[in-house]
Amino acid sequence: MTINLTLLVLMGALFAIGIYLLLERSLTRVLLGIILISNAVNLLLLQTAGRAGLAPLYDPEIPAEDYLDPLPQALLLTAIVIAFALVSFMLALIYRSWVLARQDELADDEEDRRVASYAGAYDAEEDASAEDETTEFADETDAVGRPMLNPRRGADEDAPDPGNGPAIAEQGER
Amino acid sequence: MVTELLSFTPLAVLIPFFGAAFAFAFYRNKSTQRAIAIGALILTVILEVTLLAQVWYGGAHAVHLAGWPAPFGIVMVIDRFAALMLVVSSIITLCVLLYAVGQGAAEEKEDSGPVSIFYPTYLILVAGVSNAFLAGDLFNLYVGFEIFLTASYVLLTLGGGESRIRAGVTYVVVSIISSMLFLIAIGMIYAATGTVNLADLALKLGDLDLSTQLTLHVMLLVAFGIKAAVFPLAFWLPDSYPTAPAPVTAVFAGLLTKVGIYAIIRTETLLFPGERINTALMIVAALTMIVGILGALAQADIKRMLSFTLISHIGYLVFGLALSSIIGMAATIYYVAHHITIQTTLFLVTGLIERRSGTSNVLRLGGLAKISPVLGLLFFIPAMNLAGIPPFSGFIGKLGMLQGGIAENTWITWTLVFASVLTSLLTLMAVARIWTRGFWRKPEDADEAPERQLMSKTLAHARAANKRYLPMSMVAPTAALVAMSLAFTVFAGPLMDFSRAAAQDMYERTPYLEAVFGPERSDGVREELEDFAATFLIDYETGDGGAAEHAPVETSLQPDDESAEVVPEITDESDDHR
């Protein structure tokens, strides 16, 4: 199988940067990481077709190995569409998270923290979530900012209330 | 006649899809939407039960979409295992839908968004799951996964509240990464073999270099392992599932991880049979069981506790399939069907508990058995079933795995046998804690301030409130699921025989290959392929000696013709250990 070196190097670079971004706590960067990785995967699929060839329109005079293998491109198109849908959904989620909580970083799970403190494994200083600066939009945050987040949901309200979701949604929509 | 009916297999995917389309079209009219959704699912159940009846004796059948021959076109394959999964999943989804309808009627505000998206999204989820079960090629499997995962993202973040968005982000990111891994594996496999058709791969993967095979195998397993929530890859699950509405969590917990397990079983039996990584799988299985159940013991919230038991019981399934024996696989198939039902039921019951008492935190519960004996019964039966207490189906499935483990008789299987028994006991402990705290003690004895809804003046007051909190439209579907879980016990004999036949099929692989290629069609394919794939053609004749050639698993346990009893060799071995 013949592989295009440029595409291979490009794919490697996209994977590397994508994984680096994925490990960040900021949701926007995670999304950028996902976009890069999905494109890297698309390049991988593209390369499985091998060397570029003739369009796969059947002609009895052309030998089989001169055609380009069309299947990877079909897979690739499907994968692009799926990745596109997922990325737009992620964007919507991140925007929603921003509207509700004014934060662009991944929050800790409340219940996890509660169970950890119950077992004595939680250290308030060490395990506290990262500082505010991780958000790219720090200057906009300060007005409404952090107070929206965690203290509101203290120990007396452990269980996520299934009822409050739609209620908030309604307020948001109107 | 048999094949004619089985040609309608793709309808199992199409009916929910069309249902979803119509439900979207009628988004202004909720009652029409509801009727469409329920109608589509009832149709699917009827269709799939018919398919199961056809496959019960007939074996595997493949539908070549648009008439393209096997390795080129898209195939949908229904064999015994797939048919059983389809039926169980569609009955589950129907019951959960009825429950959700009941809940929607009880809490009017629940689905009063600008556009009612619950019903269509739910139907798309069902279609995706069916598509994954029926997929005859890896890429179609990927598409099936993406369909139901995308639907699950929407369902999980329904309403867009803060906690759901937080949980949803974790879930979406982890799922996307696992899908990317899957896609990378597909790309690699295509590069190595030039095909994504499962049956074709079954023939071609064996020709690859052993280390290449191992790489592809592990890549697929990691991708599926994330979706199936196997131990080191399971931490996303208890974070994300409990925040969703009760019916959504129930269907996620019951079905979605099992689709991952289904994909793992297909990989292990069809693509990469053999025992090369069985020890590694067993270690993973033991860790999944133990770590999962220890996590469950630490939780105070019932939903989170159940999420951890879900992880822990995935370990049993991995154990059963890692045994690479017919009895182990048969027990796994039976256990998957059982576990889908049980886990869904328990989450639905938890939804009822939450409605009745206002919380799912056991520290604030109490006295439910007295207030509502029906709720107590609905919780008690599946809870005991989950722990594997003898008369119930959980016990029968676990017994099969233990038999398989003892029959194999190596240090690792004995470790696994020990771990499964321990996990079973710890599961009993976990559910017994919920039972004693939530149901037996008086509400006044609760560790933290009990919920006001539990503190009625008299028992008569409390019982009267039951009608309001626990409408019949929610209790009845839950009760139906409990009855279904009991049916797994009552019909354990035929079901176990069926699972054995399914396991035999999967290890032999010829029924699957013959269904896809067909004895006469494989000849036609051979001629077309001769130009560029001459080397792979020897194996297409799978009718006669293929059984011996393609069944790499030497099992000491072959099912008896008549009875489901263990064959003599094994009895001898297990006698030695007594």
Interface residues (C-beta under 8 A of the other chain):
Chain A: M1 L22 L27 V30 I34 I37 S38 V41 L44 L45 Q47 T48 A64 E65 D69 L71 P72 L75 T78 A79 I82 A85 L86 F89 M90 L93 I94 R96 S97 L100 A101 L106 A107 D109 E110 E111 D112 V115 Y118 A119 R153 D158 A159 P160 P162 G163 N164 G165 P166 A167 I168 A169 E170 G172 E173
Chain B: E107 K109 E110 D111 S112 G113 P114 F139 V143 E146 T150 Y153 V154 T157 L158 G159 G160 G161 E162 S163 R164 I165 R166 A167 G168 V169 T170 V172 V173 I176 I177 S179 M180 L183 I184 I186 G187 M188 Y190 A191 G194 V196 D239 P242 T243 A244 P245 A246 A298 Q299 A300 D301 K303 R304 E354 T359 S360 N361 D531 F532
